[in-house]
Amino acid sequence: MSHLAPPQPTMPPSPEPLLAHIQQAQRSHAFFLVTSAPRQPVVVAVSGGADSVALLHALAQLAPDWDIDLHVAHIDHALRPDSAEDAALVHALAMHLQAPFHTTRLDGAVLRRDPAGLEAAARRARYRALSTIAYNVTPAELVPVIVVAHHAQDQAETLLLHLVQGSGLTGLAAMRPVTWLDDGELTPRPVRVVRPLLAAARAEILDYAGRHHLTWREDASNTDETRSRNLIRHAVLPLLARINPQVVETLARTAPLLADDADRLGALDRQRLQQLAIVQDDAHVLIDLAGLQRLTQSEVRGVLRAALRHLHADLREIGAAQVAALAAASVQPRANSGPHPLAGRLAWSVVSSEGAQRLSLHRQDGLPLQPDVPWLDARWRESATRLALPNPGHVAVGNWMLESNILARNEVSSAWRTNAARWTAYFDADKVMAPALTTPQRGFWLAPLGMAGKRKAVGDLFTDAKIAPPLRAGWPIIVDEKDERIIWVCGLAQSHTARITEHTHRIWIVRWRLHKETSCASMSSP
């Protein structure tokens, strides 16, 4: 990887105040990192409004000396009848600058139906689309970068909006000059989001756009005072300006001070979480409940926020009120309970583990604890409905390894006849053509070994074996894709049709092994 260093622009100091703001922000935050090769692609989010159009124009003046390649990205939310005209304007701007143009049109009806609310749904979909563009245009050795046009008034509005919504210190810190998107549901790898105009006044941006004769479009919805942000912009801030004419500048300066305090307390919260966490992985965080109950309410809230961030939760969706309610509930003595839903597709549960009570924060479609059996979690099921098995070879699934091997019959111990190992199975290798790993589907059935070919529904196998219902969706099953036949409901039943007989010459051995250090779990099966 090339050495990365902050750029050193060669141009003389610009008389343009807006360019000076961006240059100062670059010196302070190193938004764009210089490499000799390849050049850094920078995805500029351009809505077609004055702010993003001015930002794009300003960056085009600075890009040659900063050794960056601008990519113009427009996300059409399809929420207004004339939204296609915004896209056409941005396309024309990109062509004028000879910059690559990328556009994504979202489904406005889907955004309106999202239970998280239109604003949250639109923001998440927008950043998912921008992240995809940045990922696609950025070489693997560089960090994808998105530039957005938030400015000082946006910062002031965000601080006030979070204040009236009951946000904690992190929310009052509002927006940061640099943030990271590292949620696997949004982007395949971390994306850097930068805000070069965060200290710039809106009047300064409009002055720049006017003097350079830029063309932009006004979004009529920005005057709709039924929207909270617009009400703050057009009614609340003007009233506050009667008390302090510099209220926007004051709030914009206050936000980074609060951000510094939030970062300091966040570091303490993460340290406390490390002391109390039994497990921290991508699927759940398991916290010692007795230890949590010894903390003050403020400390409990901090630990919970740190745990939620570990799970890539958007704390704007969850909100301070839900965190406070969870903190109050978690310190009350209670038996096992849950899952209780949280915003952001997360949940919390109280579970028993090693004879003690634990608080588990986890995905709503996942388990509160890592099961002590092979299990294909929701992320596995979302990414692949089936996985072809190497033969021979192995695949890793969570903390488990599925090994596959074929041996001549005379090389296999006769122990296969009385196989007592639940997670090992033996088959006639020539009766299994295309093995694949999957999970239960509607209508799955098996002809179990020892039942002379009689069929049995997989659901009945689970019931007979008393497999806990939450475990069933991710239970591993091996099928033969050639004829869609189930070969093994892992740990429960093998197929009669793939059994070893006196005519078998080669034996296929399939074995699940625990290959990672695991913590205890109460989600077990008989």
C-alpha positions in Angstrom: 0.0 0.0 0.0 1.2 3.5 -0.8 2.2 5.8 1.9 -0.7 8.1 2.9 -0.2 11.7 3.9 -2.3 14.9 4.0 -2.1 16.7 0.7 0.0 19.9 0.3 -1.9 22.1 -2.2 0.5 24.1 -4.4 -2.0 26.8 -5.3 -1.6 30.2 -3.5 -4.1 31.1 -0.8 -7.5 31.5 -2.4 -9.4 34.8 -2.1 -12.6 32.7 -2.1 -13.9 32.4 1.5 -15.6 29.1 0.7 -12.5 27.6 -0.8 -10.5 28.8 2.2 -13.0 27.0 4.5 -12.5 23.8 2.6 -8.8 24.1 2.6 -8.7 24.8 6.3 -11.0 21.8 7.0 -8.7 19.6 4.8 -5.6 20.7 6.9 -7.5 20.0 10.1 -9.1 16.7 9.2 -7.1 15.3 6.2 -10.4 14.4 4.4 -8.6 13.4 1.2 -5.4 11.3 1.5 -2.8 11.6 -1.2 -1.3 8.6 -2.9 1.1 8.6 -5.9 -1.0 5.8 -7.5 -3.8 5.1 -7.8 -5.5 8.5 -7.4 -8.1 8.8 -4.7 -11.7 8.6 -6.1 -14.0 10.9 -4.2 -17.8 10.4 -4.5 -19.6 13.8 -4.1 -23.3 13.5 -3.1 -25.1 16.1 -5.2 -28.8 16.5 -4.7 -29.1 19.4 -7.1 -29.6 22.0 -4.3 -27.4 25.1 -3.9 -25.3 23.6 -1.1 -24.2 20.4 -2.9 -23.8 22.2 -6.3 -21.5 24.8 -4.7 -19.5 22.1 -3.0 -19.1 20.2 -6.2 -17.9 23.3 -8.0 -15.5 24.2 -5.2 -14.0 20.7 -5.1 -13.5 20.8 -8.8 -11.2 23.9 -8.3 -9.2 22.1 -5.7 -9.1 18.5 -7.1 -6.2 18.9 -9.5 -3.8 20.0 -6.7 -5.1 17.5 -4.2 -4.7 14.6 -6.7 -8.3 13.4 -6.3 -10.8 12.2 -9.0 -14.3 13.5 -8.4 -17.3 11.2 -9.1 -20.7 12.9 -9.0 -23.5 10.8 -7.3 -27.2 11.6 -7.3 -29.7 9.6 -5.3 -33.3 10.1 -6.5 -35.6 9.2 -3.6 -38.7 9.3 -6.0 -40.6 11.2 -3.4 -41.6 14.2 -5.6 -43.1 14.2 -9.1 -40.3 16.4 -10.4 -37.4 14.5 -8.8 -36.2 13.3 -12.3 -35.5 17.0 -13.1 -33.0 17.2 -10.2 -31.2 14.1 -11.6 -31.1 15.7 -15.1 -29.5 18.9 -13.6 -26.9 17.0 -11.7 -26.1 14.9 -14.8 -25.5 18.1 -16.8 -23.2 19.4 -14.1 -21.2 16.2 -14.1 -20.9 16.4 -17.9 -19.8 20.0 -17.8 -17.0 19.1 -15.3 -16.2 15.9 -17.3 -16.7 13.9 -14.1 -18.2 10.4 -14.0 -21.9 10.5 -13.1 -23.6 7.8 -11.0 -27.3 7.8 -10.2 -29.6 5.5 -8.2 -33.4 5.8 -8.1 -35.0 4.5 -4.9 -38.6 3.3 -4.4 -40.5 6.1 -2.8 -43.4 3.9 -1.9 -41.2 1.5 0.0 -39.5 4.4 1.9 -42.9 5.7 3.0 -44.0 2.3 4.3 -40.8 1.8 6.3 -41.7 1.4 10.1 -38.6 3.4 11.0 -40.3 6.5 9.4 -39.7 8.2 6.1 -36.7 10.4 7.1 -34.8 7.5 8.7 -35.6 5.1 5.8 -34.6 7.7 3.2 -31.3 8.4 5.0 -30.4 4.8 5.3 -31.3 4.0 1.7 -29.4 7.1 0.5 -26.2 6.1 2.3 -26.5 2.5 1.2 -26.6 3.7 -2.4 -23.8 6.2 -1.9 -21.7 3.5 -0.2 -22.2 1.1 -3.0 -21.1 3.7 -5.5 -18.0 4.6 -3.5 -17.1 0.9 -3.0 -17.4 0.2 -6.7 -15.2 3.1 -7.9 -12.5 2.7 -5.2 -9.5 0.4 -5.6 -9.2 -2.2 -2.9 -6.0 -0.6 -1.4 -7.8 2.8 -0.8 -10.6 3.8 1.5 -13.9 4.7 -0.2 -14.8 8.4 0.4 -18.2 10.1 0.3 -18.4 13.9 0.5 -21.7 15.6 1.7 -22.6 19.2 1.8 -23.8 19.7 5.4 -23.0 23.3 6.6 -23.1 25.3 9.8 -26.9 25.9 9.7 -27.5 22.1 9.2 -25.3 21.6 12.3 -27.3 24.1 14.4 -30.6 22.6 13.2 -29.4 19.1 14.0 -28.3 20.0 17.5 -31.7 21.7 18.2 -33.6 18.8 16.7 -31.8 16.3 18.8 -32.3 18.4 21.9 -36.1 18.6 21.6 -36.2 14.9 20.8 -34.6 14.1 24.1 -31.2 13.1 22.8 -28.2 12.5 25.1 -24.7 14.0 24.8 -23.8 12.0 21.7 -26.9 13.3 19.8 -26.2 16.9 20.9 -22.7 16.6 19.4 -24.7 16.6 16.1 -22.6 15.9 13.0 -18.9 15.3 12.8 -16.5 16.5 10.1 -15.5 12.8 9.5 -17.6 9.8 10.2 -17.5 6.1 9.2 -20.1 3.8 7.7 -19.1 0.3 8.8 -22.4 -1.4 9.0 -22.3 -4.6 6.9 -25.9 -4.0 5.8 -24.9 -0.7 4.2 -21.5 -1.4 2.7 -19.1 -4.3 2.1 -16.2 -2.4 3.7 -15.9 0.8 5.8 -16.6 4.0 4.0 -15.4 7.4 5.1 -18.0 10.2 5.1 -16.6 13.8 5.1 -18.2 17.2 5.5 -15.9 20.0 4.3 -18.5 22.7 4.7 -19.5 22.0 8.3 -18.1 25.3 9.6 -19.3 27.3 6.6 -22.2 29.7 6.8 -25.1 29.1 4.4 -24.9 32.7 3.3 -21.3 32.1 2.3 -22.4 29.1 0.2 -25.1 31.1 -1.5 -22.7 34.0 -2.2 -20.3 31.6 -3.8 -23.0 30.0 -5.9 -24.3 33.4 -7.0 -20.9 34.9 -7.9 -20.0 31.8 -10.0 -23.4 31.9 -11.8 -24.2 28.3 -10.7 -27.5 26.7 -11.4 -29.4 24.7 -8.8 -32.9 23.6 -8.0 -35.0 24.4 -4.9 -36.8 21.5 -3.2 -40.3 22.8 -2.5 -40.5 20.3 0.5 -37.9 22.4 2.3 -40.6 25.0 3.1 -43.0 22.5 4.5 -43.1 23.4 8.2 -44.9 20.2 9.1 -41.4 18.7 9.0 -39.5 19.2 12.2 -36.3 20.3 10.6 -38.1 22.9 8.5 -40.0 24.2 11.5 -36.7 24.7 13.3 -35.1 26.4 10.3 -37.9 28.8 9.5 -39.5 29.5 12.9 -37.4 28.4 15.8 -34.0 29.7 14.8 -35.3 33.2 13.8 -36.9 33.4 17.3 -33.7 32.4 18.9 -31.8 34.9 16.8 -33.8 37.6 18.6 -31.9 36.6 21.8 -28.6 35.9 20.1 -28.2 37.2 16.5 -25.3 34.8 16.1 -27.3 31.7 17.3 -26.4 29.6 14.2 -22.6 30.2 14.6 -22.9 29.7 18.4 -24.7 26.3 18.1 -22.3 25.3 15.3 -19.3 26.0 17.6 -21.0 24.3 20.6 -21.5 21.0 18.7 -17.8 20.1 18.4 -17.3 20.9 22.1 -20.0 18.5 23.0 -18.5 16.0 20.6 -15.2 16.1 22.4 -17.0 15.4 25.7 -19.0 12.6 24.1 -15.8 11.0 22.8 -14.2 11.2 26.2 -17.1 9.6 28.0 -17.5 7.1 25.1 -14.0 5.8 25.7 -14.9 5.2 29.4 -18.1 3.5 28.4 -16.2 1.1 26.0 -13.7 0.3 28.8 -16.6 -0.5 31.2 -18.2 -2.7 28.5 -15.0 -4.6 28.1 -15.1 -5.4 31.8 -18.7 -6.6 31.8 -19.1 -8.2 28.4 -19.0 -12.0 28.3 -19.3 -12.1 24.5 -19.0 -9.4 21.9 -19.4 -10.5 18.3 -21.3 -9.4 15.1 -24.5 -11.0 16.2 -24.9 -10.2 19.9 -23.3 -8.6 23.0 -23.7 -10.6 26.2 -23.3 -8.6 29.5 -23.0 -9.7 33.1 -26.3 -8.5 34.5 -25.1 -8.5 38.1 -22.2 -6.3 37.3 -24.4 -4.0 35.3 -26.8 -3.6 38.2 -24.0 -2.3 40.4 -23.5 0.7 38.2 -25.2 4.1 38.3 -28.0 4.7 35.8 -25.7 7.0 33.9 -23.0 4.4 33.7 -25.6 1.7 32.6 -26.8 4.0 29.8 -23.2 4.5 28.7 -22.5 0.8 28.6 -25.7 0.1 26.7 -24.8 2.7 24.1 -21.4 1.2 23.7 -22.9 -2.2 23.2 -25.4 -0.9 20.7 -22.6 0.8 18.7 -20.7 -2.5 18.7 -23.7 -4.0 16.9 -23.6 -1.1 14.4 -26.9 0.3 15.7 -28.0 3.7 14.6 -28.6 5.5 17.9 -30.7 8.1 16.1 -33.2 5.3 15.4 -33.2 3.9 18.9 -33.1 7.2 20.7 -32.3 8.3 24.2 -35.7 7.4 25.5 -35.4 3.7 24.5 -31.8 3.5 25.9 -33.1 5.0 29.2 -36.0 2.6 29.3 -33.7 -0.4 28.6 -31.3 0.8 31.3 -34.1 1.0 33.9 -35.5 -2.4 32.9 -32.1 -4.1 32.9 -31.2 -3.2 36.5 -34.4 -4.8 37.9 -34.1 -8.4 39.1 -35.9 -10.6 36.7 -36.2 -14.1 35.3 -35.4 -15.0 31.7 -37.4 -12.9 29.3 -37.4 -11.6 25.7 -36.7 -11.0 23.1 -38.0 -7.4 23.5 -37.7 -5.4 20.3 -35.6 -2.3 19.9 -35.5 0.0 16.9 -33.0 -0.7 14.2 -33.9 -4.4 14.0 -32.3 -5.2 17.3 -33.7 -6.7 20.5 -32.7 -7.4 24.1 -33.3 -10.5 26.2 -32.4 -11.6 29.7 -31.0 -15.2 29.7 -29.3 -17.7 32.0 -25.7 -18.7 31.3 -23.3 -20.6 33.6 -25.8 -20.2 36.4 -25.9 -16.4 36.1 -28.2 -13.9 34.5 -27.0 -12.1 31.4 -28.4 -9.2 29.3 -28.1 -10.0 25.6 -28.4 -7.3 22.9 -28.9 -9.0 19.6 -30.5 -8.9 16.2 -34.3 -9.4 16.2 -33.9 -12.3 13.7 -31.1 -13.9 15.7 -30.6 -15.7 19.0 -29.7 -14.0 22.3 -26.8 -16.4 22.7 -24.4 -18.3 20.6 -25.9 -21.8 20.3 -23.8 -24.8 21.3 -24.7 -26.6 18.1 -23.8 -25.8 14.4 -26.2 -23.0 13.4 -26.5 -20.8 10.3 -27.5 -17.4 11.5 -29.6 -14.8 9.7 -26.7 -13.1 8.0 -25.6 -16.5 6.6 -29.1 -17.2 5.4 -29.4 -13.7 3.8 -26.1 -14.0 1.9 -26.5 -17.6 0.6 -29.5 -19.9 0.5 -27.2 -22.8 -0.3 -23.4 -23.4 -0.2 -21.8 -26.1 -2.4 -19.6 -28.3 -0.3 -16.0 -29.0 -1.4 -15.2 -32.7 -1.6 -12.8 -33.0 0.0 -12.5 -29.8 1.9 -14.1 -27.7 4.6 -16.2 -24.6 5.2 -16.4 -22.4 8.3 -19.7 -21.5 9.8 -19.5 -19.3 12.8 -17.6 -21.2 15.5 -17.9 -24.4 13.6 -16.1 -26.1 10.8 -17.8 -28.6 8.4 -15.2 -31.1 7.1 -15.8 -33.3 4.1 -13.7 -36.2 2.9 -13.9 -39.3 0.7 -12.0 -42.5 1.5 -11.9 -46.0 0.1 -14.1 -48.3 2.1 -11.1 -50.4 3.3 -9.5 -47.1 4.7 -12.5 -46.4 7.0 -12.7 -47.9 10.5 -15.7 -50.1 11.0 -16.8 -47.6 13.7 -19.1 -46.1 11.1 -21.5 -49.1 11.7 -22.1 -48.0 15.3 -21.5 -44.3 14.9 -22.3 -42.6 18.2 -20.9 -39.2 17.2 -23.9 -36.9 16.7 -22.1 -34.5 14.4 -20.4 -37.0 12.2 -22.1 -38.9 9.3 -21.1 -41.6 6.8 -22.6 -42.0 3.3 -22.0 -43.9 0.1 -20.0 -41.4 -1.8 -21.3 -42.5 -5.2 -24.9 -41.9 -4.1 -24.3 -38.2 -3.4 -23.6 -36.1 -6.5 -23.7 -32.4 -5.6 -23.8 -31.9 -1.8 -24.7 -28.4 -0.6 -25.3 -26.9 2.8 -28.7 -25.1 3.4 -31.3 -24.6 6.1 -34.9 -25.8 6.5 -37.4 -24.9 3.8 -41.2 -25.4 3.6 -42.0 -28.9 2.4 -38.6 -30.4 3.3 -38.8 -34.1 4.1 -36.4 -37.0 4.6 -36.4 -40.8 4.3 -34.5 -41.4 7.6 -32.0 -44.2 7.9 -33.6 -47.3 9.5 -37.1 -46.5 8.3 -36.9 -48.6 5.1 -37.4 -45.5 2.9 -40.5 -44.1 4.7 -40.6 -40.4 4.6 -40.8 -37.9 7.5 -41.2 -34.1 7.5 -38.2 -32.2 8.8 -40.5 -30.3 11.1 -41.6 -33.6 12.7 -37.9 -34.5 13.2 -37.4 -31.2 15.1 -40.5 -31.8 17.2 -39.5 -35.4 18.1 -35.9 -34.3 19.0 -37.3 -31.3 21.0 -35.3 -28.8 19.1 -36.1 -25.3 20.5 -38.2 -23.3 17.9 -35.7 -20.4 17.7 -33.0 -22.9 16.6 -34.9 -24.4 13.7 -34.6 -21.7 11.1 -30.8 -21.9 11.1 -30.5 -25.7 11.6 -27.9 -27.1 9.1 -29.1 -29.5 6.4 -27.2 -31.1 3.6 -29.0 -31.7 0.3 -28.0 -33.3 -3.0 -28.7 -30.5 -5.5 -28.8 -33.0 -8.4 -32.1 -34.4 -7.3 -33.1 -32.0 -4.4 -32.8 -34.9 -1.9 -32.0 -34.3 1.7 -29.0 -36.3 2.7 -28.5 -35.2 6.3 -30.5 -33.2 8.8 -27.3 -32.6 10.7 -27.1 -34.1 14.1 -30.6 -35.7 13.8 -31.1 -38.0 10.9 -29.3 -39.4 7.8 -30.9 -40.4 4.5 -31.8 -44.0 3.9 -31.1 -43.5 0.2 -27.5 -42.6 0.7 -26.7 -45.4 3.2 -23.6 -47.6 3.1 -24.3 -51.1 1.7 -22.2 -54.1 0.8 -21.9 -52.6 -2.6 -20.3 -49.4 -1.4 -16.7 -48.8 -2.6 -16.1 -45.2 -1.3 -17.4 -43.6 1.9 -18.1 -39.9 2.2 -17.4 -38.7 5.8 -18.9 -35.4 6.9 -18.0 -34.0 10.3 -18.8 -30.8 12.2 -16.0 -29.6 14.5 -15.9 -26.7 16.9 -13.0 -24.7 15.6 -13.2 -21.5 17.7 -13.1 -20.7 21.3 -16.8 -20.3 22.4 -18.5 -19.0 25.4 -21.3 -20.8 27.2 -24.8 -20.6 25.7 -28.2 -21.5 27.0 -29.7 -22.0 23.5 -28.9 -25.7 23.4 -30.7 -28.7 22.1 -31.0 -32.3 23.5 
